[in-house]
């Protein structure tokens, strides 16, 4: 007698459209950052310290000023995770969002000095963020030197760039309303014009017309450039990160130098970075490296529009002169390059090329091409101007803030410059195999600043 197959089990009822989580596609300019690798995570790391504050107070402030701002629509990505459906990434609302899963006590609740805090931040900088929830977290450290508290912030780059994220951090602060009124809160971009007036730039319309014409030449130039090869770019990386930052540098001195040299604050700071790494190469390797190529994020937002959570920048390439140049020569060369970059179409071209690759090619192919272009560089360098007034969080003074830019492909060094409260600090993140001791880099940067101050600071 033939056996009769049992009937298949009934299919579970399909969820109604109303009950499904809300989803929206991840745009290519954000999706390009969903390409973490074992040696480089696409995560922005930051730390700020305040006078002592409790965990519950921080959660309440964050819930009210960020999660619930604009009825949850002002900073929506803090309650959305990234899911992949049929090979495509989507933002998806998390129905059971719990702020306690994102703002939580660090395993260590006390650090006695800055070195211990730096070591801990480096130890978590290479840990992936959980993908079952929104891609951000804040680790709370209750006690740090002199009765303070610390917060280690980790935000995946797909949620937004520095121009988008820094205002959100300062939205937590009590001085937000005053800072908005005075225009100090929102940074205008990584590249700022200085006191000198360069030749007239192309208009926005002219740039849009010119970009398709010169775009192929810029792309070909990038493709045939030789990649940097020296102790900071080329050796195999470990994937283990270390972080450090300089002591506060006087912004007034930097402004005095830029006035004397008819440059910008950014030109002087980039000159400081160039001179610092020239010193580092000479001290550690006993070598004179003529130049290093760096990738710099350049804001391409329409200045007439409000800044929103997204990535809207072009990674332009800049050759930093090291060699045996004087500080004046470095700053002047950097100024010439930066002025040309601001007036030209390269940022629009690069932004358009990257988005075109992501739209038209399979993810594996576009990633390979983007990584190939990125690997021409030694490091990523970003400069974000922050507010210059004193800020407080829940009535507690904000003492210190620093962040570190992520790197992609085989780039193992990142340099972040932040001006805040009349001072500037330079943060460095590096792969342990490339820079075994970041103290040498920090010392070289501080020495270069002092040399520039002595020669040109007045």
C-alpha positions, 0 to 999 in steps of 0.5 A: 500500500502506497504511503501517503505523504503528510500534508505540509505544515501550514504557512505562518500568516504573513505580517500585515504591512501595518505590523512590519517594521518601517524600512527605507533604503540606505543611500549610497553615500551612507552605504559606502561606510558599511564596509568594515574589515578585520583591520579597519572598522568604519566607526567614529570613536570619541571621548568627552569628560565632565564634572561628575554626573550619574548614569541615570542623568545622562540617559535622561538627557540623551533620551529627551534631547536626542531620541525624542527631539522633534518627536523622534524625527530630528535624529532618526537614525539613533533608533534604527538599525541596518538590515540587509534584505535581498542584498540591499541595506535598509534602515529599520525601526527598532520596535523595542528600542531601549536606551539602556542597551546603548548607554551603559557602564564601562567594564572599568568604572575608574581611571586615575589618569589620561594614559589609562583612559587612552589605553582603554579607548584603544582597546575598544576601538577595534571591537565591532558594534552589535548589528542587531541594534542601532549602530551606536553606544556610549560607555559611561565611566563614573570616576576619572581624575579630579572628580570627573566622569567620562563617556566613550562614544562609538558611532558607525560612520554610516549614521553620519559624518563629522559635520552631522554628528558634532552638532548632535553631541553638543545638542546634549549641552545646556548652552545649545540654545545660546550657541545656536543663536550666536552661530557657534554650534554648527560647524561650517565644514572641514575646510574654512576660508581664512582672512586672505581672499583667494581668486574668485571661485567658480559658482555652484552652477559652473562647477556642475557644468565643469565637473563632467568635463574634467571628471575623467581626467581627475579620475585617471590621475588618481588611478595612476598615482603611486601609493605611498610606501614607508613605515606608516603605509605598506606594512601589514596591519594588525587590526589593533588600535591605539589612540592618543591626543596632544595637550591643548594648543592655544587657538590664539597662537594659531590665529596669530600665525595665520595672520602673519602668513596670510593663511587660514587656521586650517592651513596652519594646523595642517602645517603642524601635522606635516611638520610633526610627522616629518619630525616623527619620520626623522626620529623613528626611522632616521629618514627624510620622507618628501611628502605623505598623501592624506585623505581629507573629508571636504563638506559638499553640502548646500550651505543654504540647507539645514545639516541632517544626519547623513554623509555628505562629503568628498574624500579629497587627496592632499600631498603634505610637504614633509622633507626639509621644508621650513614651517613657513614653506609647508604652510604656504604650500598647503595654502596654495593647494587648499585654495585651488581645491576650494575653487575647483571641482575636485570635491564634486567630481570625487563625490559623484564618482564614488556615488556612481560606482556604488549605484552602477556596480556590484558591491564587491566591485565598487568596494575594490575600486574605492579601496584601490583609490583610498590606498594611495594615501598614508592617513585620513586627516579631518578638522572639525571646528567646534563651539568656542564657549563653555558648555555644560551637561546637566549643569556639569562643566564639559572639560574635554572632548576628542574624536578619532576618524576611521580609516578604510582599506589599508590605511592605518593612521587617522588624525583628527583636529578639534577646536573647542573653547579657545584651544585645539587638540590633535588626536591620533589613532593608529594600527599597533603594527604601524605605530607601536608607541603613539607617544612619539607621534604626539611629542613630535606634533607638540614640538612642531607647534612650539617651533611654529609658535616661537618663529611666527606666533608673535 
